[in-house]
Amino acid sequence: MDDQSSSDSYGVVPPDLSSAGYLYDAKYLANFMKNPAHAAKVEHKFNDNRPYPMSSFDYLSDQELMDGVAYLQSIAPKEMSNEDAFKDSCSRCHAMRYAKIHAKTDPVNLKNYMGSVPPDLSQMIRSRGEHYLNVFVNNPQETLHGTAMPRVGLNEKAQEQVISYLEEVGDSKKKEREELAPWVLGYLFIFTFFAYLWKRKVWSEVH
């Protein structure tokens, strides 16, 4: 299916599994195949009246699930750029206008599926910070209880790449700021020292 047909049918564009073995934690993939709503921590949103778009494969044995994961890992690319890791992990729902990346899912369908249109991520690294994003990606419910955002399930390497790409796009001056910081602190220290000497001189003349 094309993206529009997919979002019309499922509410959100399903992920391309060709890179799943590279991006996602192996245990997460196995648990997701077995019970997707539970693995993604969105059971509060999906139930018998509103089933999760992906079927559960809970009838498969643990070995069969791990065989499925092994296959996904075998066909996955050996390396991905930070941009491609971001696109395959996040751009089904999130846009990033600074990088001219548009969400793959139709906004109307996405709003119906999620309850609201997910935010543009261009400045998320600046507004929330790296630590918040790492926690949020691993467990959105811990930081924002009741959110429709699913647990993403990225492995450590892929998560680092996604965060790095958010910095590349939304906080490109971070390295310059960090390099400049010692000079600013040094200037403030020297200025404070001379201000202290000046204060002592002035008060010594008063007394």
GISUL-V478081 format. One line per field, one symbol per residue. ss: DSSP state (h for helix, s for strand, l for the rest). phi: phi as a letter, one per 40 degrees, with the letter a starting at -180 (. if undefined). Layout:
ss: ???
phi: ???
//
This chain:
ss: llhhhhhhhhllllllhhhhhhhslhhhhhhhhhlhhhhllllllllllllllllllllllhhhhhhhhhhhhhhllllllhhhhhhhhhlllllshhhlslllllhhhhhhhhlllllllllhhhhhlhhhhhhhhhlhhhhllllllllllslhhhhhhhhhhhhhhhlllhhhhhhhhhhhhhhhhhhhhhhhhhhhhhhhhhl
phi: .cdccccccbgaccccccbccccbccccdcccccacccccfbccbbaccbccdcccbccccdcccccccccdccccccabcdccccdccbccbbcaccbfbbcccddcccccccgacdcccdbccccbgccdccccccadcccbdgccccccgccdcccccccccccdccaccdccccccdcccccccccdcccccccccccccccc
//
